[in-house]
Amino acid sequence: MVRTERMAKLLRSTELPVKQIAAQVGWVDAEFAARQFRRSLGVTPSAYRRFVCAPNPSDGAQRAVDCTHAPATS
């Protein structure tokens, strides 16, 4: 669960590709990471990022999460 939580945080706070995030949290296989993420949270990493970082449809405001989308650094 720790890797999934770290992955969720990186999905909210960066624009890194899912494959790179998976590697950063210790999963070599991005497809396996996506399966584990979906098992834990019930949604794929890409869908999670789209949902949590989407504007709130009622008022157009950003949802109350990081979603800073800071540029990726090497």
C-alpha positions as CSV (number, residue, x, y, z in Angstrom):
1,M,0.0,0.0,0.0
2,V,2.9,2.3,0.6
3,R,4.0,2.2,-3.0
4,T,0.4,2.9,-4.1
5,E,0.2,5.9,-1.8
6,R,3.5,7.3,-3.0
7,M,2.4,6.7,-6.6
8,A,-0.8,8.6,-6.0
9,K,1.1,11.5,-4.5
10,L,3.4,11.7,-7.5
11,L,0.5,11.5,-9.9
12,R,-1.1,14.5,-8.1
13,S,2.1,16.6,-7.8
14,T,4.0,15.9,-11.1
15,E,3.4,15.4,-14.7
16,L,5.8,12.5,-14.9
17,P,4.7,9.5,-17.0
18,V,3.1,6.6,-15.1
19,K,6.0,4.4,-16.2
20,Q,8.6,6.8,-14.6
21,I,6.5,7.1,-11.4
22,A,6.2,3.4,-11.1
23,A,10.0,3.1,-11.3
24,Q,10.5,5.8,-8.7
25,V,8.3,4.0,-6.2
26,G,10.1,0.7,-6.8
27,W,8.1,-1.1,-9.4
28,V,10.1,-2.1,-12.5
29,D,7.0,-3.1,-14.6
30,A,4.6,-0.2,-15.2
31,E,1.8,-2.6,-16.2
32,F,2.1,-4.4,-12.9
33,A,2.2,-1.1,-11.0
34,A,-1.0,0.0,-12.8
35,R,-2.7,-3.3,-11.8
36,Q,-1.6,-2.9,-8.2
37,F,-2.8,0.7,-8.2
38,R,-6.1,-0.2,-9.6
39,R,-6.5,-3.1,-7.0
40,S,-5.8,-0.6,-4.2
41,L,-7.8,2.4,-5.4
42,G,-10.3,1.0,-7.8
43,V,-9.1,3.2,-10.7
44,T,-6.1,3.2,-13.1
45,P,-3.3,5.7,-12.4
46,S,-4.2,7.7,-15.5
47,A,-7.8,7.9,-14.6
48,Y,-6.9,8.9,-11.0
49,R,-4.7,11.7,-12.3
50,R,-7.5,12.9,-14.6
51,F,-10.1,12.8,-11.8
52,V,-8.1,14.4,-9.0
53,C,-6.6,17.1,-11.1
54,A,-9.8,18.0,-13.1
55,P,-11.5,21.2,-12.3
56,N,-14.5,20.9,-10.1
57,P,-17.5,20.9,-12.5
58,S,-19.7,22.9,-10.1
59,D,-17.6,26.0,-9.9
60,G,-14.6,25.5,-12.2
61,A,-12.2,25.5,-9.2
62,Q,-9.4,23.0,-8.9
63,R,-10.0,20.0,-6.6
64,A,-8.4,20.2,-3.1
65,V,-5.3,18.2,-3.9
66,D,-1.7,19.1,-5.0
67,C,-2.1,19.0,-8.8
68,T,0.7,21.5,-9.0
69,H,2.0,19.8,-12.2
70,A,5.5,21.1,-11.5
71,P,7.9,20.5,-14.4
72,A,9.7,17.2,-14.2
73,T,13.3,17.5,-13.1
74,S,16.1,15.1,-13.8
